[in-house]
Amino acid sequence: MTDLGNTADAAAPVETTVARFRADVLDPSMRQLVLVDFWAPWCGPCKQLAPVIERLVAATGGKARLVKMNIDAEPEIADQLGVKSIPAVVAFQRGRPVDGFVGALPESQIKGFLERLVGPIEDASDALEAAQAMIETGDLEGAHALLSELASAEPVEPKAVAMLARLYIGVGQIDAARALLESLPESALKSPEAAAALAAIENAEAAQDLGEIDELRKRINSDPDDMKAYFDLALALNAKDMREEAANALLEIIRRDRSWNEDGARKQLVQFFEAWGPVDKAAVAARRRLSTLLFS
């Protein structure tokens, strides 16, 4: 397994100048691949490319090095290489430019570009897919070990932290899940994955003090107008990852009494959607039914 934390430090990008170009690029390229990322502070696509290429270069385990060059401050090298638009990345080997690309390409294409030059690399996306496969096959211990490694790497990988938090939620360690997410930098905490994990924590906390599912169903059978029982049942079912049934309980409240608890059922359902993610099958189906109830 690649030590992502150590390789990230080894591959930390440097900002070069014309005066330092030989020391930062040409000389190191005799020993390893050196990528020069030509950028400018005003360039939006440059900002999109930077974190992706930095992470992928770090994942090469020292096979590649990343150097950045601000063409506003240092235009000479870019002019010599014929760089007409940015972002532009030029690969150097043995003191010469050997390949390159222009634009903020999709991550898969950037990875393919790197692998053509240095061979197969394992990045965080590969590791996250492996962790998800472990979870789906019941190997929670293996998933925990892999996600813990990813979550402790630099730069922070919000998806790994969010997946690890969900793993904790699944085994009832809600405090550990919240502590993990709260350790994230504020910028990472705003990521969709972290926000969804926080919503999942809030849902799990709300379900902790509820009665058993069978007891709640008995309450509903004895009083079909007990909206609180439907609401509590939805939370309890969601805590057991019974998403479709949880959504159905909230949709039944909306069908019977939209205004109950100041539109509380719809608000809770929206929070479920946030926690489950936009492509979750239960979320897609429930969202469709919600639209029918609200607008038909």
C-alpha atoms as an extended CHARMM CRD file, in Angstrom:
* protein
*
       296  EXT
         1         1  MET       CA              0.0000000000        0.0000000000        0.0000000000  PROA      1               0.0000000000
         2         2  THR       CA              1.3590000000        3.4180000000       -0.9460000000  PROA      2               0.0000000000
         3         3  ASP       CA              2.0290000000        5.6570000000        2.0420000000  PROA      3               0.0000000000
         4         4  LEU       CA             -0.0320000000        8.5940000000        0.8600000000  PROA      4               0.0000000000
         5         5  GLY       CA              0.9950000000       10.8400000000        3.7440000000  PROA      5               0.0000000000
         6         6  ASN       CA              4.7260000000       10.5000000000        3.0700000000  PROA      6               0.0000000000
         7         7  THR       CA              4.4580000000       10.7590000000       -0.7140000000  PROA      7               0.0000000000
         8         8  ALA       CA              2.3580000000       13.8880000000       -0.4400000000  PROA      8               0.0000000000
         9         9  ASP       CA              5.1930000000       15.5640000000        1.4850000000  PROA      9               0.0000000000
        10        10  ALA       CA              7.8420000000       14.2840000000       -0.9390000000  PROA      10              0.0000000000
        11        11  ALA       CA              5.9290000000       15.5800000000       -3.9570000000  PROA      11              0.0000000000
        12        12  ALA       CA              4.9420000000       18.9690000000       -2.5170000000  PROA      12              0.0000000000
        13        13  PRO       CA              4.9910000000       21.4150000000       -5.4660000000  PROA      13              0.0000000000
        14        14  VAL       CA              7.4780000000       24.2720000000       -5.5700000000  PROA      14              0.0000000000
        15        15  GLU       CA              7.0640000000       27.6370000000       -7.2830000000  PROA      15              0.0000000000
        16        16  THR       CA              9.9730000000       28.1690000000       -9.6470000000  PROA      16              0.0000000000
        17        17  THR       CA             11.4500000000       31.1580000000      -11.4670000000  PROA      17              0.0000000000
        18        18  VAL       CA             13.5410000000       31.6420000000      -14.5850000000  PROA      18              0.0000000000
        19        19  ALA       CA             16.6470000000       31.8780000000      -12.4000000000  PROA      19              0.0000000000
        20        20  ARG       CA             15.8390000000       28.6170000000      -10.6140000000  PROA      20              0.0000000000
        21        21  PHE       CA             14.4290000000       26.6890000000      -13.5600000000  PROA      21              0.0000000000
        22        22  ARG       CA             17.5250000000       24.5540000000      -14.0550000000  PROA      22              0.0000000000
        23        23  ALA       CA             17.7790000000       23.6730000000      -10.3700000000  PROA      23              0.0000000000
        24        24  ASP       CA             14.0300000000       23.0580000000       -9.9430000000  PROA      24              0.0000000000
        25        25  VAL       CA             13.2220000000       21.3920000000      -13.2650000000  PROA      25              0.0000000000
        26        26  LEU       CA             16.0600000000       20.4500000000      -15.6090000000  PROA      26              0.0000000000
        27        27  ASP       CA             18.4560000000       18.8880000000      -13.1190000000  PROA      27              0.0000000000
        28        28  PRO       CA             15.7960000000       16.8800000000      -11.1980000000  PROA      28              0.0000000000
        29        29  SER       CA             14.3760000000       15.6590000000      -14.5290000000  PROA      29              0.0000000000
        30        30  MET       CA             17.5640000000       13.6360000000      -15.0070000000  PROA      30              0.0000000000
        31        31  ARG       CA             16.3780000000       11.4390000000      -12.1100000000  PROA      31              0.0000000000
        32        32  GLN       CA             12.5680000000       11.6270000000      -12.1910000000  PROA      32              0.0000000000
        33        33  LEU       CA              9.6840000000       12.9930000000      -14.2220000000  PROA      33              0.0000000000
        34        34  VAL       CA              9.1270000000       16.6980000000      -13.5700000000  PROA      34              0.0000000000
        35        35  LEU       CA              5.8150000000       18.3360000000      -14.4470000000  PROA      35              0.0000000000
        36        36  VAL       CA              5.7210000000       22.0960000000      -14.8470000000  PROA      36              0.0000000000
        37        37  ASP       CA              2.2840000000       23.5900000000      -14.2670000000  PROA      37              0.0000000000
        38        38  PHE       CA              2.0830000000       26.9820000000      -15.9920000000  PROA      38              0.0000000000
        39        39  TRP       CA             -0.5810000000       29.0760000000      -14.2730000000  PROA      39              0.0000000000
        40        40  ALA       CA             -1.6480000000       32.6230000000      -13.3350000000  PROA      40              0.0000000000
        41        41  PRO       CA             -3.5690000000       34.0310000000      -10.3410000000  PROA      41              0.0000000000
        42        42  TRP       CA             -6.4710000000       35.1870000000      -12.5390000000  PROA      42              0.0000000000
        43        43  CYS       CA             -6.9410000000       31.7850000000      -14.2090000000  PROA      43              0.0000000000
        44        44  GLY       CA            -10.0340000000       29.9330000000      -12.9260000000  PROA      44              0.0000000000
        45        45  PRO       CA             -9.2840000000       26.5950000000      -14.6520000000  PROA      45              0.0000000000
        46        46  CYS       CA             -5.7900000000       26.7330000000      -13.1370000000  PROA      46              0.0000000000
        47        47  LYS       CA             -7.3670000000       26.6770000000       -9.6860000000  PROA      47              0.0000000000
        48        48  GLN       CA             -9.5120000000       23.6860000000      -10.6810000000  PROA      48              0.0000000000
        49        49  LEU       CA             -6.5150000000       21.7620000000      -12.0020000000  PROA      49              0.0000000000
        50        50  ALA       CA             -4.1210000000       22.4500000000       -9.1220000000  PROA      50              0.0000000000
        51        51  PRO       CA             -5.5340000000       20.1910000000       -6.3560000000  PROA      51              0.0000000000
        52        52  VAL       CA             -6.1640000000       17.3110000000       -8.7760000000  PROA      52              0.0000000000
        53        53  ILE       CA             -2.6950000000       17.2410000000      -10.2960000000  PROA      53              0.0000000000
        54        54  GLU       CA             -1.0440000000       17.8030000000       -6.9120000000  PROA      54              0.0000000000
        55        55  ARG       CA             -2.8210000000       14.7830000000       -5.4610000000  PROA      55              0.0000000000
        56        56  LEU       CA             -2.0890000000       12.5610000000       -8.4500000000  PROA      56              0.0000000000
        57        57  VAL       CA              1.5860000000       13.5220000000       -8.5130000000  PROA      57              0.0000000000
        58        58  ALA       CA              1.7860000000       12.7910000000       -4.7900000000  PROA      58              0.0000000000
        59        59  ALA       CA              0.2640000000        9.3710000000       -5.4700000000  PROA      59              0.0000000000
        60        60  THR       CA              3.1390000000        8.4250000000       -7.7960000000  PROA      60              0.0000000000
        61        61  GLY       CA              5.2690000000        7.7120000000       -4.7290000000  PROA      61              0.0000000000
        62        62  GLY       CA              8.1480000000        9.9390000000       -5.7840000000  PROA      62              0.0000000000
        63        63  LYS       CA              8.1920000000        8.9110000000       -9.4510000000  PROA      63              0.0000000000
        64        64  ALA       CA              7.1170000000       12.4330000000      -10.4330000000  PROA      64              0.0000000000
        65        65  ARG       CA              7.6690000000       15.9250000000       -9.1220000000  PROA      65              0.0000000000
        66        66  LEU       CA              5.4190000000       18.9530000000       -9.6050000000  PROA      66              0.0000000000
        67        67  VAL       CA              6.7630000000       22.4540000000      -10.2000000000  PROA      67              0.0000000000
        68        68  LYS       CA              4.5520000000       25.5020000000      -10.7160000000  PROA      68              0.0000000000
        69        69  MET       CA              5.3650000000       28.6180000000      -12.7150000000  PROA      69              0.0000000000
        70        70  ASN       CA              3.3620000000       31.8440000000      -12.6510000000  PROA      70              0.0000000000
        71        71  ILE       CA              3.4510000000       33.1250000000      -16.2270000000  PROA      71              0.0000000000
        72        72  ASP       CA              2.4760000000       36.6370000000      -15.1540000000  PROA      72              0.0000000000
        73        73  ALA       CA              5.5950000000       36.9180000000      -13.0110000000  PROA      73              0.0000000000
        74        74  GLU       CA              7.8210000000       34.6470000000      -15.1360000000  PROA      74              0.0000000000
        75        75  PRO       CA              6.6850000000       34.6400000000      -18.8010000000  PROA      75              0.0000000000
        76        76  GLU       CA              9.9900000000       33.7720000000      -20.4960000000  PROA      76              0.0000000000
        77        77  ILE       CA              9.9650000000       29.9720000000      -20.1670000000  PROA      77              0.0000000000
        78        78  ALA       CA              6.3240000000       29.6940000000      -21.2400000000  PROA      78              0.0000000000
        79        79  ASP       CA              7.1100000000       31.8100000000      -24.3210000000  PROA      79              0.0000000000
        80        80  GLN       CA             10.1010000000       29.6250000000      -25.1930000000  PROA      80              0.0000000000
        81        81  LEU       CA              7.9580000000       26.4960000000      -24.9570000000  PROA      81              0.0000000000
        82        82  GLY       CA              5.1640000000       28.0080000000      -27.0420000000  PROA      82              0.0000000000
        83        83  VAL       CA              2.6030000000       27.9910000000      -24.2330000000  PROA      83              0.0000000000
        84        84  LYS       CA             -0.2910000000       30.0810000000      -25.5490000000  PROA      84              0.0000000000
        85        85  SER       CA             -3.0430000000       29.2810000000      -23.0390000000  PROA      85              0.0000000000
        86        86  ILE       CA             -3.2400000000       28.0730000000      -19.4740000000  PROA      86              0.0000000000
        87        87  PRO       CA             -3.3900000000       25.9480000000      -17.5030000000  PROA      87              0.0000000000
        88        88  ALA       CA             -0.6730000000       24.1190000000      -19.4000000000  PROA      88              0.0000000000
        89        89  VAL       CA              1.3770000000       21.2320000000      -18.0530000000  PROA      89              0.0000000000
        90        90  VAL       CA              4.6970000000       20.2430000000      -19.6340000000  PROA      90              0.0000000000
        91        91  ALA       CA              6.5200000000       17.0520000000      -18.6600000000  PROA      91              0.0000000000
        92        92  PHE       CA             10.3210000000       17.0370000000      -18.5550000000  PROA      92              0.0000000000
        93        93  GLN       CA             12.5930000000       13.9960000000      -18.6400000000  PROA      93              0.0000000000
        94        94  ARG       CA             16.3710000000       14.0130000000      -18.9960000000  PROA      94              0.0000000000
        95        95  GLY       CA             16.3830000000       17.7850000000      -19.2980000000  PROA      95              0.0000000000
        96        96  ARG       CA             13.9110000000       17.9580000000      -22.1730000000  PROA      96              0.0000000000
        97        97  PRO       CA             10.1530000000       18.4920000000      -22.5880000000  PROA      97              0.0000000000
        98        98  VAL       CA              8.6410000000       15.1500000000      -23.6220000000  PROA      98              0.0000000000
        99        99  ASP       CA              4.8680000000       15.5330000000      -23.2990000000  PROA      99              0.0000000000
       100       100  GLY       CA              2.1600000000       17.8430000000      -22.0120000000  PROA      100             0.0000000000
       101       101  PHE       CA             -1.4500000000       18.9280000000      -22.0730000000  PROA      101             0.0000000000
       102       102  VAL       CA             -3.5110000000       22.1170000000      -21.9840000000  PROA      102             0.0000000000
       103       103  GLY       CA             -6.6280000000       22.8200000000      -19.9350000000  PROA      103             0.0000000000
       104       104  ALA       CA             -8.2250000000       21.5080000000      -16.7450000000  PROA      104             0.0000000000
       105       105  LEU       CA             -8.7100000000       17.9550000000      -18.0190000000  PROA      105             0.0000000000
       106       106  PRO       CA            -10.9160000000       15.4180000000      -16.2190000000  PROA      106             0.0000000000
       107       107  GLU       CA             -9.0930000000       13.5850000000      -13.4440000000  PROA      107             0.0000000000
       108       108  SER       CA             -9.1850000000       10.2820000000      -15.3300000000  PROA      108             0.0000000000
       109       109  GLN       CA             -7.3590000000       11.8260000000      -18.2980000000  PROA      109             0.0000000000
       110       110  ILE       CA             -4.7200000000       13.4310000000      -16.0900000000  PROA      110             0.0000000000
       111       111  LYS       CA             -4.1560000000       10.1070000000      -14.3750000000  PROA      111             0.0000000000
       112       112  GLY       CA             -3.8300000000        8.3950000000      -17.7640000000  PROA      112             0.0000000000
       113       113  PHE       CA             -1.3210000000       11.0480000000      -18.8570000000  PROA      113             0.0000000000
       114       114  LEU       CA              0.7920000000       10.4050000000      -15.7690000000  PROA      114             0.0000000000
       115       115  GLU       CA              0.5720000000        6.6340000000      -16.0400000000  PROA      115             0.0000000000
       116       116  ARG       CA              1.8570000000        6.7360000000      -19.6250000000  PROA      116             0.0000000000
       117       117  LEU       CA              5.0000000000        8.3660000000      -18.2660000000  PROA      117             0.0000000000
       118       118  VAL       CA              5.5930000000        6.6790000000      -14.8930000000  PROA      118             0.0000000000
       119       119  GLY       CA              3.4860000000        3.5250000000      -14.9410000000  PROA      119             0.0000000000
       120       120  PRO       CA              0.4600000000        2.5570000000      -12.8170000000  PROA      120             0.0000000000
       121       121  ILE       CA             -0.3120000000        4.7430000000       -9.8120000000  PROA      121             0.0000000000
       122       122  GLU       CA             -2.7530000000        4.2960000000       -6.9800000000  PROA      122             0.0000000000
       123       123  ASP       CA             -4.5430000000        7.4770000000       -5.9680000000  PROA      123             0.0000000000
       124       124  ALA       CA             -7.1840000000        8.2270000000       -3.3590000000  PROA      124             0.0000000000
       125       125  SER       CA            -10.0360000000        7.5050000000       -5.7860000000  PROA      125             0.0000000000
       126       126  ASP       CA             -8.7790000000        3.9520000000       -6.2920000000  PROA      126             0.0000000000
       127       127  ALA       CA             -8.4140000000        3.4510000000       -2.5540000000  PROA      127             0.0000000000
       128       128  LEU       CA            -11.9030000000        4.8250000000       -1.8670000000  PROA      128             0.0000000000
       129       129  GLU       CA            -13.3800000000        2.3990000000       -4.3840000000  PROA      129             0.0000000000
       130       130  ALA       CA            -11.5200000000       -0.4250000000       -2.6610000000  PROA      130             0.0000000000
       131       131  ALA       CA            -12.8450000000        0.6820000000        0.7360000000  PROA      131             0.0000000000
       132       132  GLN       CA            -16.4100000000        0.8270000000       -0.5860000000  PROA      132             0.0000000000
       133       133  ALA       CA            -16.0460000000       -2.6870000000       -1.9830000000  PROA      133             0.0000000000
       134       134  MET       CA            -14.8510000000       -3.8950000000        1.4270000000  PROA      134             0.0000000000
       135       135  ILE       CA            -17.8750000000       -2.3380000000        3.1180000000  PROA      135             0.0000000000
       136       136  GLU       CA            -20.2500000000       -3.9440000000        0.6200000000  PROA      136             0.0000000000
       137       137  THR       CA            -18.7050000000       -7.3830000000        1.2180000000  PROA      137             0.0000000000
       138       138  GLY       CA            -18.7880000000       -6.9780000000        5.0030000000  PROA      138             0.0000000000
       139       139  ASP       CA            -15.0520000000       -6.4720000000        5.5460000000  PROA      139             0.0000000000
       140       140  LEU       CA            -15.5380000000       -3.5710000000        7.9520000000  PROA      140             0.0000000000
       141       141  GLU       CA            -12.1750000000       -4.1090000000        9.6470000000  PROA      141             0.0000000000
       142       142  GLY       CA            -10.3370000000       -3.8560000000        6.3300000000  PROA      142             0.0000000000
       143       143  ALA       CA            -12.3710000000       -0.8110000000        5.2970000000  PROA      143             0.0000000000
       144       144  HSD       CA            -11.6590000000        0.8570000000        8.6420000000  PROA      144             0.0000000000
       145       145  ALA       CA             -7.9060000000        0.3150000000        8.2610000000  PROA      145             0.0000000000
       146       146  LEU       CA             -7.8170000000        1.6530000000        4.7080000000  PROA      146             0.0000000000
       147       147  LEU       CA            -10.0670000000        4.6510000000        5.4020000000  PROA      147             0.0000000000
       148       148  SER       CA             -8.1000000000        5.5260000000        8.5530000000  PROA      148             0.0000000000
       149       149  GLU       CA             -4.9400000000        5.6650000000        6.4610000000  PROA      149             0.0000000000
       150       150  LEU       CA             -6.5820000000        7.8660000000        3.8430000000  PROA      150             0.0000000000
       151       151  ALA       CA             -8.2120000000       10.1230000000        6.4410000000  PROA      151             0.0000000000
       152       152  SER       CA             -4.8500000000       10.8370000000        8.0950000000  PROA      152             0.0000000000
       153       153  ALA       CA             -3.0790000000       11.7260000000        4.8190000000  PROA      153             0.0000000000
       154       154  GLU       CA             -2.1530000000       15.2200000000        3.6820000000  PROA      154             0.0000000000
       155       155  PRO       CA             -3.7600000000       16.9640000000        1.9300000000  PROA      155             0.0000000000
       156       156  VAL       CA             -7.0350000000       16.0790000000        3.6280000000  PROA      156             0.0000000000
       157       157  GLU       CA             -9.3330000000       13.8160000000        1.5980000000  PROA      157             0.0000000000
       158       158  PRO       CA            -12.8970000000       14.7670000000        2.7000000000  PROA      158             0.0000000000
       159       159  LYS       CA            -14.4470000000       11.7300000000        0.9900000000  PROA      159             0.0000000000
       160       160  ALA       CA            -12.2960000000        9.3530000000        3.0300000000  PROA      160             0.0000000000
       161       161  VAL       CA            -13.1350000000       11.1540000000        6.2760000000  PROA      161             0.0000000000
       162       162  ALA       CA            -16.8470000000       11.1350000000        5.4320000000  PROA      162             0.0000000000
       163       163  MET       CA            -16.7890000000        7.4180000000        4.5750000000  PROA      163             0.0000000000
       164       164  LEU       CA            -14.9670000000        6.6230000000        7.8230000000  PROA      164             0.0000000000
       165       165  ALA       CA            -17.5130000000        8.6900000000        9.7630000000  PROA      165             0.0000000000
       166       166  ARG       CA            -20.3520000000        6.7300000000        8.1470000000  PROA      166             0.0000000000
       167       167  LEU       CA            -18.5940000000        3.5210000000        9.1150000000  PROA      167             0.0000000000
       168       168  TYR       CA            -18.5920000000        4.6810000000       12.7360000000  PROA      168             0.0000000000
       169       169  ILE       CA            -22.2650000000        5.6280000000       12.4930000000  PROA      169             0.0000000000
       170       170  GLY       CA            -23.0910000000        2.1780000000       11.1880000000  PROA      170             0.0000000000
       171       171  VAL       CA            -21.6430000000        0.5080000000       14.2920000000  PROA      171             0.0000000000
       172       172  GLY       CA            -23.2000000000        3.0190000000       16.6890000000  PROA      172             0.0000000000
       173       173  GLN       CA            -20.0520000000        5.0660000000       17.4120000000  PROA      173             0.0000000000
       174       174  ILE       CA            -21.7410000000        8.3880000000       16.7490000000  PROA      174             0.0000000000
       175       175  ASP       CA            -19.4740000000       10.4470000000       19.0230000000  PROA      175             0.0000000000
       176       176  ALA       CA            -16.4090000000        9.1330000000       17.1900000000  PROA      176             0.0000000000
       177       177  ALA       CA            -18.0100000000       10.0200000000       13.8580000000  PROA      177             0.0000000000
       178       178  ARG       CA            -18.7500000000       13.5840000000       14.9460000000  PROA      178             0.0000000000
       179       179  ALA       CA            -15.2610000000       14.0750000000       16.4190000000  PROA      179             0.0000000000
       180       180  LEU       CA            -13.7240000000       12.8710000000       13.1720000000  PROA      180             0.0000000000
       181       181  LEU       CA            -15.7100000000       15.2990000000       11.0390000000  PROA      181             0.0000000000
       182       182  GLU       CA            -15.1190000000       18.1970000000       13.4000000000  PROA      182             0.0000000000
       183       183  SER       CA            -11.3730000000       17.6600000000       12.9840000000  PROA      183             0.0000000000
       184       184  LEU       CA            -11.6640000000       18.6320000000        9.3150000000  PROA      184             0.0000000000
       185       185  PRO       CA            -10.5830000000       22.1100000000        8.1760000000  PROA      185             0.0000000000
       186       186  GLU       CA            -13.5500000000       24.3960000000        7.6120000000  PROA      186             0.0000000000
       187       187  SER       CA            -13.0750000000       24.3110000000        3.8310000000  PROA      187             0.0000000000
       188       188  ALA       CA            -13.1980000000       20.4940000000        3.7960000000  PROA      188             0.0000000000
       189       189  LEU       CA            -16.1640000000       20.4580000000        6.1810000000  PROA      189             0.0000000000
       190       190  LYS       CA            -18.1680000000       22.2900000000        3.5150000000  PROA      190             0.0000000000
       191       191  SER       CA            -17.6510000000       19.5270000000        0.9510000000  PROA      191             0.0000000000
       192       192  PRO       CA            -20.8090000000       17.6420000000       -0.1400000000  PROA      192             0.0000000000
       193       193  GLU       CA            -19.4790000000       14.3980000000        1.3360000000  PROA      193             0.0000000000
       194       194  ALA       CA            -18.7700000000       15.9220000000        4.7530000000  PROA      194             0.0000000000
       195       195  ALA       CA            -22.1130000000       17.7540000000        4.7980000000  PROA      195             0.0000000000
       196       196  ALA       CA            -23.9330000000       14.5000000000        4.0080000000  PROA      196             0.0000000000
       197       197  ALA       CA            -22.0640000000       12.6780000000        6.7760000000  PROA      197             0.0000000000
       198       198  LEU       CA            -22.9880000000       15.4060000000        9.2630000000  PROA      198             0.0000000000
       199       199  ALA       CA            -26.6350000000       15.0520000000        8.2520000000  PROA      199             0.0000000000
       200       200  ALA       CA            -26.3380000000       11.2920000000        8.7990000000  PROA      200             0.0000000000
       201       201  ILE       CA            -24.9470000000       11.9220000000       12.2920000000  PROA      201             0.0000000000
       202       202  GLU       CA            -27.8470000000       14.2320000000       13.1530000000  PROA      202             0.0000000000
       203       203  ASN       CA            -30.3140000000       11.6070000000       11.9440000000  PROA      203             0.0000000000
       204       204  ALA       CA            -28.5880000000        8.8870000000       13.9650000000  PROA      204             0.0000000000
       205       205  GLU       CA            -28.5520000000       11.0600000000       17.1040000000  PROA      205             0.0000000000
       206       206  ALA       CA            -32.2600000000       11.7920000000       16.6750000000  PROA      206             0.0000000000
       207       207  ALA       CA            -32.9750000000        8.0550000000       16.4860000000  PROA      207             0.0000000000
       208       208  GLN       CA            -31.0300000000        7.0610000000       19.6060000000  PROA      208             0.0000000000
       209       209  ASP       CA            -33.7970000000        7.6770000000       22.1150000000  PROA      209             0.0000000000
       210       210  LEU       CA            -36.6580000000        6.2250000000       20.0770000000  PROA      210             0.0000000000
       211       211  GLY       CA            -38.5920000000        3.0860000000       20.8760000000  PROA      211             0.0000000000
       212       212  GLU       CA            -38.1700000000       -0.1280000000       18.9360000000  PROA      212             0.0000000000
       213       213  ILE       CA            -39.5180000000       -0.2710000000       15.3930000000  PROA      213             0.0000000000
       214       214  ASP       CA            -42.1520000000       -2.8940000000       16.2470000000  PROA      214             0.0000000000
       215       215  GLU       CA            -43.4330000000       -0.7580000000       19.1270000000  PROA      215             0.0000000000
       216       216  LEU       CA            -43.7610000000        2.2740000000       16.8580000000  PROA      216             0.0000000000
       217       217  ARG       CA            -45.6350000000        0.2520000000       14.2560000000  PROA      217             0.0000000000
       218       218  LYS       CA            -48.0430000000       -0.9260000000       16.9410000000  PROA      218             0.0000000000
       219       219  ARG       CA            -48.6890000000        2.7030000000       17.8750000000  PROA      219             0.0000000000
       220       220  ILE       CA            -49.5290000000        3.4740000000       14.2540000000  PROA      220             0.0000000000
       221       221  ASN       CA            -51.8000000000        0.4380000000       13.9340000000  PROA      221             0.0000000000
       222       222  SER       CA            -53.7410000000        1.5140000000       17.0000000000  PROA      222             0.0000000000
       223       223  ASP       CA            -53.9050000000        5.1560000000       15.8860000000  PROA      223             0.0000000000
       224       224  PRO       CA            -53.2820000000        5.7710000000       12.1510000000  PROA      224             0.0000000000
       225       225  ASP       CA            -53.3870000000        9.5260000000       12.8020000000  PROA      225             0.0000000000
       226       226  ASP       CA            -50.4340000000        9.4580000000       15.2350000000  PROA      226             0.0000000000
       227       227  MET       CA            -48.1040000000       11.6270000000       13.1650000000  PROA      227             0.0000000000
       228       228  LYS       CA            -45.3950000000       11.5740000000       15.8390000000  PROA      228             0.0000000000
       229       229  ALA       CA            -45.2920000000        7.7820000000       15.6480000000  PROA      229             0.0000000000
       230       230  TYR       CA            -44.7940000000        7.9440000000       11.8750000000  PROA      230             0.0000000000
       231       231  PHE       CA            -42.0270000000       10.5090000000       12.3500000000  PROA      231             0.0000000000
       232       232  ASP       CA            -40.2350000000        8.4790000000       15.0300000000  PROA      232             0.0000000000
       233       233  LEU       CA            -40.6110000000        5.3630000000       12.9200000000  PROA      233             0.0000000000
       234       234  ALA       CA            -38.9300000000        7.1150000000        9.9860000000  PROA      234             0.0000000000
       235       235  LEU       CA            -35.9510000000        8.0420000000       12.1550000000  PROA      235             0.0000000000
       236       236  ALA       CA            -35.7040000000        4.5490000000       13.6060000000  PROA      236             0.0000000000
       237       237  LEU       CA            -35.8840000000        2.9200000000       10.1880000000  PROA      237             0.0000000000
       238       238  ASN       CA            -33.2580000000        5.2640000000        8.7920000000  PROA      238             0.0000000000
       239       239  ALA       CA            -30.9480000000        4.3950000000       11.6850000000  PROA      239             0.0000000000
       240       240  LYS       CA            -31.2180000000        0.7690000000       10.5230000000  PROA      240             0.0000000000
       241       241  ASP       CA            -30.4560000000        1.9110000000        6.9310000000  PROA      241             0.0000000000
       242       242  MET       CA            -33.9980000000        0.9680000000        5.8470000000  PROA      242             0.0000000000
       243       243  ARG       CA            -34.1790000000        4.0170000000        3.6290000000  PROA      243             0.0000000000
       244       244  GLU       CA            -37.1850000000        3.2580000000        1.4690000000  PROA      244             0.0000000000
       245       245  GLU       CA            -39.3450000000        2.4430000000        4.4990000000  PROA      245             0.0000000000
       246       246  ALA       CA            -38.1070000000        5.5500000000        6.3220000000  PROA      246             0.0000000000
       247       247  ALA       CA            -39.0430000000        7.7550000000        3.3760000000  PROA      247             0.0000000000
       248       248  ASN       CA            -42.4490000000        6.0890000000        3.1290000000  PROA      248             0.0000000000
       249       249  ALA       CA            -43.2260000000        6.9380000000        6.7620000000  PROA      249             0.0000000000
       250       250  LEU       CA            -42.4670000000       10.6300000000        6.2020000000  PROA      250             0.0000000000
       251       251  LEU       CA            -44.3360000000       10.7000000000        2.8980000000  PROA      251             0.0000000000
       252       252  GLU       CA            -47.3760000000        9.2770000000        4.7070000000  PROA      252             0.0000000000
       253       253  ILE       CA            -47.2810000000       12.2190000000        7.1310000000  PROA      253             0.0000000000
       254       254  ILE       CA            -47.0940000000       14.6590000000        4.2180000000  PROA      254             0.0000000000
       255       255  ARG       CA            -49.9980000000       12.8810000000        2.5070000000  PROA      255             0.0000000000
       256       256  ARG       CA            -52.1290000000       13.0420000000        5.6440000000  PROA      256             0.0000000000
       257       257  ASP       CA            -51.1460000000       16.4290000000        7.0680000000  PROA      257             0.0000000000
       258       258  ARG       CA            -48.6050000000       18.5700000000        5.2070000000  PROA      258             0.0000000000
       259       259  SER       CA            -48.6090000000       21.2390000000        7.9220000000  PROA      259             0.0000000000
       260       260  TRP       CA            -47.8590000000       18.8350000000       10.7940000000  PROA      260             0.0000000000
       261       261  ASN       CA            -45.0990000000       20.1260000000       13.0820000000  PROA      261             0.0000000000
       262       262  GLU       CA            -44.4890000000       23.1550000000       10.8500000000  PROA      262             0.0000000000
       263       263  ASP       CA            -43.7760000000       21.0740000000        7.7470000000  PROA      263             0.0000000000
       264       264  GLY       CA            -41.4820000000       18.8860000000        9.8350000000  PROA      264             0.0000000000
       265       265  ALA       CA            -41.9060000000       15.7220000000        7.7740000000  PROA      265             0.0000000000
       266       266  ARG       CA            -40.8260000000       17.3620000000        4.5290000000  PROA      266             0.0000000000
       267       267  LYS       CA            -37.8670000000       19.0480000000        6.2270000000  PROA      267             0.0000000000
       268       268  GLN       CA            -36.7570000000       15.7210000000        7.7040000000  PROA      268             0.0000000000
       269       269  LEU       CA            -37.1220000000       14.0160000000        4.3390000000  PROA      269             0.0000000000
       270       270  VAL       CA            -34.9090000000       16.6590000000        2.7450000000  PROA      270             0.0000000000
       271       271  GLN       CA            -32.3110000000       15.9800000000        5.4330000000  PROA      271             0.0000000000
       272       272  PHE       CA            -32.4970000000       12.2800000000        4.5640000000  PROA      272             0.0000000000
       273       273  PHE       CA            -31.8510000000       13.1890000000        0.9290000000  PROA      273             0.0000000000
       274       274  GLU       CA            -28.7560000000       15.1740000000        1.9510000000  PROA      274             0.0000000000
       275       275  ALA       CA            -27.4480000000       12.2830000000        4.0280000000  PROA      275             0.0000000000
       276       276  TRP       CA            -28.1680000000        9.6220000000        1.3950000000  PROA      276             0.0000000000
       277       277  GLY       CA            -26.7550000000       11.5250000000       -1.5650000000  PROA      277             0.0000000000
       278       278  PRO       CA            -28.3830000000       12.6870000000       -4.8140000000  PROA      278             0.0000000000
       279       279  VAL       CA            -28.0790000000        9.3920000000       -6.7180000000  PROA      279             0.0000000000
       280       280  ASP       CA            -29.2920000000        7.0640000000       -3.9500000000  PROA      280             0.0000000000
       281       281  LYS       CA            -32.1680000000        4.9280000000       -5.2810000000  PROA      281             0.0000000000
       282       282  ALA       CA            -34.3730000000        5.5120000000       -2.2340000000  PROA      282             0.0000000000
       283       283  ALA       CA            -33.7580000000        9.2640000000       -2.4400000000  PROA      283             0.0000000000
       284       284  VAL       CA            -34.5770000000        9.4160000000       -6.1510000000  PROA      284             0.0000000000
       285       285  ALA       CA            -37.8170000000        7.4530000000       -5.7020000000  PROA      285             0.0000000000
       286       286  ALA       CA            -38.9020000000        9.4170000000       -2.6230000000  PROA      286             0.0000000000
       287       287  ARG       CA            -38.1090000000       12.7420000000       -4.2780000000  PROA      287             0.0000000000
       288       288  ARG       CA            -40.3490000000       11.7890000000       -7.1810000000  PROA      288             0.0000000000
       289       289  ARG       CA            -43.2010000000       10.8520000000       -4.8350000000  PROA      289             0.0000000000
       290       290  LEU       CA            -42.6890000000       14.0400000000       -2.8300000000  PROA      290             0.0000000000
       291       291  SER       CA            -43.0320000000       16.1410000000       -5.9850000000  PROA      291             0.0000000000
       292       292  THR       CA            -46.2650000000       14.3420000000       -6.8270000000  PROA      292             0.0000000000
       293       293  LEU       CA            -47.6840000000       15.0230000000       -3.3570000000  PROA      293             0.0000000000
       294       294  LEU       CA            -46.6610000000       18.6920000000       -3.3390000000  PROA      294             0.0000000000
       295       295  PHE       CA            -47.5900000000       19.7070000000       -6.8770000000  PROA      295             0.0000000000
       296       296  SER       CA            -50.3890000000       17.4080000000       -8.0700000000  PROA      296             0.0000000000
